[in-house]
Amino acid sequence: MSEHLTFTQDKFTFQVARDRHYNTAGVWAKAEGERVLVGVSDFFQQSKGDVAFAEVSEVGTAVAAGEVFANIETIKLDIDLPSPLNGKIVAVNEALELEAELINHDPYGAGWLAEFASSDWPAVRDKLMTPQQYFEHMKNEARAQGDQ
């Protein structure tokens, strides 16, 4: 089985990583031991444009699911990102200060945004979309954008 679900529309191919969960804004969360890594989906980064700046809340910041934890500025937009989980930020991807475009080049790897400590990850995870659910959501969004 492939690591990604893939959807092609027109000249664009979008991938959804199978090993994480997603909120409707296209923010993913992936448990790694006691921590949860967070970033944006491939569809998010392709549909919003080239990332010029990424600003993540400071280490030590407590965030509830749905609260803004980061801001991404693209050539097209200035976007506040809602956290997919409750927790405290324990690390931020410092590489993004100099290379925000990592989000575009590798959204599921080197382009991660923050690492959280979360005491209720299993309960919060169950409220997020599975990869298949996000894949269907993403296809609907892509088709709607294509119709505009």
SVG drawing of the C-alpha trace seen along z (x, -y; Angstrom):
<svg xmlns="http://www.w3.org/2000/svg" viewBox="-18 -38 36 40">
<polyline fill="none" stroke="black" stroke-width="0.4" points="0.0,0.0 1.2,-3.5 2.2,-5.9 -0.1,-8.5 -3.6,-8.7 -3.3,-10.6 -5.7,-12.7 -5.0,-14.5 -7.1,-17.4 -6.1,-19.2 -2.3,-19.6 -2.2,-19.3 -1.5,-16.1 -2.3,-16.2 -1.2,-13.7 -2.6,-12.8 -0.2,-11.1 -1.9,-8.0 -0.1,-8.1 -1.7,-11.3 -5.0,-12.9 -6.4,-16.2 -8.6,-19.1 -10.8,-20.8 -8.2,-23.6 -5.7,-21.2 -3.5,-21.0 -2.2,-17.5 -1.2,-15.9 1.0,-12.8 1.8,-11.2 5.5,-10.4 5.9,-8.8 4.7,-11.2 4.7,-14.1 2.5,-15.2 4.1,-16.7 1.9,-19.3 2.1,-20.7 0.0,-21.5 -1.2,-19.2 0.1,-19.0 -3.3,-20.3 -3.1,-23.2 0.4,-24.3 -0.4,-23.9 -3.8,-25.7 -2.5,-28.6 0.6,-29.4 4.3,-29.7 5.1,-30.2 7.1,-33.4 6.9,-33.4 5.8,-31.0 5.4,-32.2 4.6,-29.7 3.7,-30.5 6.6,-30.3 7.7,-27.2 5.7,-26.9 2.5,-28.3 -0.6,-26.4 -3.1,-26.0 -6.6,-24.5 -7.9,-22.7 -9.2,-25.3 -7.1,-28.2 -4.6,-29.8 -1.1,-28.4 0.7,-29.6 0.4,-32.1 1.6,-31.5 2.0,-34.2 2.0,-33.3 2.3,-35.4 -1.5,-35.2 -2.7,-35.1 -2.1,-35.7 -3.5,-32.6 -4.1,-31.9 -3.8,-28.2 -6.1,-26.5 -4.5,-23.9 -5.8,-20.3 -5.2,-19.5 -5.0,-20.7 -1.5,-20.9 1.6,-22.9 4.1,-23.7 7.4,-22.1 9.4,-22.7 9.1,-24.8 10.7,-24.1 13.5,-26.7 14.5,-25.9 11.4,-27.7 12.9,-31.1 15.3,-30.9 13.6,-28.5 9.8,-28.9 9.5,-27.2 10.2,-23.9 6.5,-23.9 6.0,-23.8 8.8,-21.4 8.1,-18.8 4.9,-19.5 4.8,-16.0 8.5,-16.0 11.0,-18.9 8.2,-21.4 6.5,-20.6 5.5,-23.5 5.5,-22.6 5.7,-19.7 3.1,-19.5 2.9,-17.8 -0.8,-16.7 -2.4,-14.9 -5.6,-14.0 -4.2,-13.1 -6.3,-9.9 -9.6,-11.7 -8.7,-14.7 -7.4,-12.4 -10.8,-10.7 -12.4,-14.1 -10.1,-14.7 -10.5,-13.4 -8.8,-10.1 -6.6,-10.2 -9.5,-8.8 -12.0,-11.3 -9.6,-14.2 -8.9,-12.8 -12.6,-13.0 -12.8,-16.5 -9.7,-17.6 -11.2,-16.2 -14.4,-18.2 -12.4,-21.4 -10.2,-20.9 -13.2,-20.4 -14.9,-23.4 -11.8,-25.6 -11.6,-24.2 -15.1,-25.3 -14.4,-28.9"/>
</svg>
